[in-house]
């Protein structure tokens, strides 16, 4: 896969969670999310237990609460959508602080917020304890289609390149006295976006030709294999197994 690339989501460390093979953590997070999604929304206590489980994993991984909470802000658009549901979903009504709200809408909003927040938190913990390169190796180990793995790999590798190109274009505009202050400047920004697309496409073509000239045949070489022992699989399974138990108990208590 080549050299690893750092990312602001990753928090280096030497904890039991960091040392788990990436494919074990990927399977564990996927199974945990499936258990959360399968939990009935009426079992509100179950989501509290899921949060406790994630907090325990974060504590073992030595992830500060502030670090985790700051990165949960990515779900703000979903929070805004959920907050609208009590006002637009039809059904029975109830009054909260003098405001008439839809009962089904309140349940739907709770369902989205609870399950979405837990899913994002689990993903943030995974990204915080696993390097991006290791995640790609884990996906490859799990037999994900090679083409999808390569696309993800190139996105990670060249995302910073495109961002740096945008930064240089922004500096060039400012050095010529340009500042976007209104609608009349949208044309310049649109032209810049078009130029960025062309530059990125041309760079991609050059990179592809360089890869072919060096023997690229459609598959990327694997630098190392990440094996997992039975003990590591058992450790990774602790989270989804506990989540499954909570999910089953949630259905049983309805």
N, C-alpha and C positions, 0 to 999 in steps of 0.2 A: 504493500500500500504506500510505501514511501515514508518520508519523515512525518512525524506527528506535528499537528498544529494545535497551539494553545487556544483556549477560548475562555472568555470571562465567566462562563457558567461553571467551568471546572475548578474545583478547589483541591489542590494537591494534598495528599495525606497518606498515612500508612496505617489505616484502620482495617478491621476485618471486612468492612463493606468495600473499601477501596481494593482490597486484595482479591475479591471474588472475580472470577472470569467474567468478561462482559456478556457473553451469551447467557450465562446463568442469571445475571441481573436483568437482562432484557426479558427473559421468560418469566421471571418473578414479577416484574412490574406489569407485564401484560396480563398475567393471571390475576394479580391484585386488582387491576382496573376492571377486569371482567366481573370479578366478585362484587366490586362496588356498584357497577352499573346494574347488576342483577338484583341488588338489594331493593326491597320495596321502599318507596319513599316515605310510607307511614311509619316505618321503624326508625324514628329519628335518633334514638339512642345508639343504633348501630353505626351511624356515621361519626358519632363521637368516639366510638371505639376504634374506628378506622383512623381517625386523626391521632389517637393515642399510639397506635401501631406505627404510624409514620413518624411521630415525634420520637419514639424509641429508636427507630432506625437512624434518624437524623442525629440523635444523641450518640449512638455508637459510632457513626461516621464523623462525629465532631463538627457538625455543620451548625454554626450559630443561628439562632432564631431570626436575627435581623437579616442575615444573608438569604435565608429561605423566604422570609416574608417580602423582601424587596423584589425578588424574582417572581413572586406570585402576582405582581402587578400586571403581568402580561395578559391576565384574564379579565381585565377591566371592561373590554368591549362586551364580553359575555355577561358580565355583571349588569351592565347597562341594559342589555336585551332582557335579562331576567326580571329586572325591576319594572319593566313595562308590562309584563304579562298580567299582573293583577288588575291592570286598567283596561286591557283589550280582550282578554279571554272571556267568552260568554259563560254563563252559568249562574249558580246561586251567589248572592251577594252577602257581604258582612261589612260592618263598620269598624274601622280602626282609626282612632284619634280623629273621629269626625269625617273620615274619608271612606267612601263606599268602594270596596274592593271585591274582586271576583274570588270566590273560594277555590274553584279549580285553578285559577291563575296563581293564587298563592302557593298551592301545592306544586304546580309546575315550576314556579320560580325557585322554590326550595329545592326541588329535585335537580334543577340545572346548577344552582349554586353549590349545593353539597357535593354532588358527584363530580362536577367540573373542577372544583377547588381541590378535591382529593386527587383527581387524575393529574392535574398540573403539578401539585406538590410531589407526587411520586415521580413524575418526569424530571422535575428539578433536582430531586435527590439523585436520580440516576445520572443526570448530566454533571452534577457536582462531584460525583465519585468516580466518573469514568471519562477518560480522554476520548475525543472525537474519533481519533484513529482506532482506538480500541473498540469503540462502538461499531465501526465499520467492519472490523475483524470479527466481532461477535455476530453481526448480521450475516457475514459470509459463512461463519461456522454453522449458523442455523439454516443454511441452504436457501437463503433468500436469492431470488433470481439475480445472477451476476450483473445484468444490465442495470437493475435498480441500484445495486451497490455502487457501481461505477458512477452513475449519475449523482448519487449522494456524495461520493468522494470528490467529484469535480466541483460540485456546488460548494463544498467546504473549502476546497483548495483555492478556488478563484473568486469566492465571495469577497475576500479581502482585497483582491486585485481590482475588482470592479468598484468597490468602495473607495479605494485609493485614487482611481481614475476620476470618480465623482468629486473627490476632494480637490484634485489638481484643477479640474474644470471650474470649480467654485472659486478657487484662488485666482485663476486667470480672469474670471468675470469681475471680481472685486478689484483686481489691479487695474482694470480699465474703467473703474468708477461705477460699475453696475451694482445696484441694490434693488432687489425685488420688493416693491412697496405697494403694489396693487394689481388690479386685473390687467392693466395695460402692459405689464411686464410678463404676462403668462406666455406670450409668443416666444420670448427669449428662452424661458424655461422649457417650453415644448421643443424648441430647436436644440437645446442642450440635451434633452432626453433622447432625441433622435440621434444626435451625434454620439452619445454614450452607447446607444444600442449598436450603431455601426462599428464603433471602435471595439466593443466587446466581441461582436461577431467576427471581426477581422482577426482579433487576437486569438479567438477560439480556433479559427481556421489555421493560423500559424502554429498553434500548439498541437493541433491534430496532425499536421504535416510533419512536425518535428517528431512526434511519437511514432508515426509510421516509418520514418527514416531510421528510427532506432529499434525497429522490429516489433512494433505493437500489432497484434493480430486480433484484437477485440476482447482480450482478457487481461486483467492486471495481475502481476505476480504477487504471491503472498510471501511476505518477508518472514513471518513466523506463525506457528500454529499455537492457539491457546487452548490447552486441554483443561478439563475439569475433573476433579476427583469426586467420588461419591460423597465425601464429607462436605465438599463445597456445594454440591447440588442440594444436599440436605440443609445446609445453612441458608442457601438462597430460597429454599422452599418454605422456610419458617413463616415469612410474611404472607404469601398467598394462602397457605394452609390455615393460618389464623383468620385471614379475611374470609375464607370459605366457610369456616365454622361460624363466624359472625353472621354471614349471609344466610346460612341455613337456619340459624336461630331466629333471625329476623322474620323469615317466612313462617317458622313454626309458631311464633308468638302472635301472629295476626289472628 
